[in-house]
């Protein structure tokens, strides 16, 4: 009987301790919506290796109460060959090696680079220290939001979301 009590006490201690740790892995409502909104594109070089990787989250899907009439995006961008190559305005791309990200053919109204430890970056399901993160706002489109990553030296990459929340 004594062995049973000791075994029961040890088992209870182990399993009750584990249950509190599972709470850490429960996604918040925002994080769960972010994983649904998360989209990723890769541009490949001639050797079929990733040359550029861009991930996006349409923040209007996560925070539908945005009432400013803008489309809000969180962007993660990686290009191993060049440091600052992503722009959000066609007129501000200094060279043909640069990329521009447009929403339905329109330039961004505002953009800012985020630190990798910014709370907004935590919404990104996959994040790396070598990525650059941006918070970008565009005019809210009347139809489906379509992000187009383009450059003079490569093919285009397209990311389409569902119709914008109004």
N, C-alpha and C positions, 0 to 999 in steps of 0.2 A: 504494500500500500504506500509505503514511504517513497518507493521508486516512482510510482504513478504520480504522486503529488509533485515530486521534483521535476519529472518529465513534463507534466502539465504546466508548471510554473515557467519552465524554460521555453516551452512552445508558445505559451501565451505572451511572454515577453518579446520573443522574436517576431511573432506575427503582428502584435499590436504596434511595435516599433516600425515595421515595414509599411503599415497602412498609412501612417502620417507622411511617409516619404512619397507615396503615390500622388498625394495632393500637389506636389511640385510639378508633376508632369501633366496635370490637367490644364488644357489650353484655356486662356481667357476667351471671351466671346469675340473680341477684336482679333486675336491671333488666329482663331478658327476661321473667321471670315477672310483674313489675309491669306491663309493657305488656299482658300477657294479662289481668290482673286489673283493669286500669284501666276505670272506667265513668264516664260523664259525663251530667248532665242539665241542661237549661236551662229556666227559667221565663220566658215571654214576656209583655210588656206588651200593651196594646190595639193598639199600632202594630206588633206582631210583632217587636219588638226584644228582645234578651236583657235581662231584668231581674235575674235571679239565675242564676249558674252554679255548679254543684257537681260536683266530681270526687272519686271515691273509689277506694281500693285496699284490698282485703281482704288484710291482712298475713298471715293464717293460710295463705293460698295460697302466699305467698312463703317464709315461715318455718314449715313444717309441724311443726317440733319444739317449738312453743309448747306447754307442758304445764300452763299455769295454769288451763285450763278457761274461758278468756275468748275473745271474738271481738275481734280487734284491727283497727282501721281507720286509714288515713291519709286525711284529708279536706282538700280544697282548696275554698275557698268565696269567691265574689265577689258582692257586691251594691253597685252604684255609688251607691245612694241613702242607704244607712245603713252605719255603720261596724261596730258590734257587734250583729249581728242573729241570729247562729246560736247556739242553745243545745242542750243534749243532755238536758235534763230538763224535762218539761212544767210542773212547778211553779215553774221559775225563769225563765220568759219574761215580762219586765216589761211588754210591750205587745203589742197585736194586730198590730203591724208586724213582729214578730220571727218567726223560723223555729225550729222544733224538729226535730231529727233523731233518730228512734227506730229501734231494731232490733227487728223483729217485735213492734212495739207497746210495747216496753220502754224505759225511760230508760237512759242510760249509767251505768255504775258509776264511771267516771273519765274525765276529759278534760283535755287541756292544749294550750294554744296553742303552736305551734312558731315559731321564727324562720325566715325564708325561707332562711337559710344552714345550717339543721340538716341533718345527713347523711341523715336519714329523708326529708326533702323531695326529695332527689336521686332517689328512686325514682319520683317523679311524672314521667311522660313529657312532660307539658306543664306548665310552671310559669311564673308571672309575678310580678313584684314587687308587684303590687296585690292579689294573692290573700292570704287568711288561711289558715294551715295548722293542722290539729289532729291530735293523736294521741288516739284515742278507744277505750275498751274497754267492751264490753257483755258481759252473760252470754251464753255460747255457746248458740245455739239448737239444738234437737234436729233441726230440719228445715233447709230452705233459709234462709240469712240474707237478710232483706228489709229494706233501709233505706228509710224513708219520711221525706221532707222535707215538713213541713206548716206551715201558718200560718192564722190566722183570716182573712186578707185575700186568699188566693190558692188556687189548686188545689194538689193534692198531686203530688209527684214520687216515683216508686218506682224503686229499683234492686235487682234480684234477683241473687244469686250462687248458685253451685252448693251442694249440701249441704256443711255444715261438716265440716272434717277432724276426726276423733276420734282 
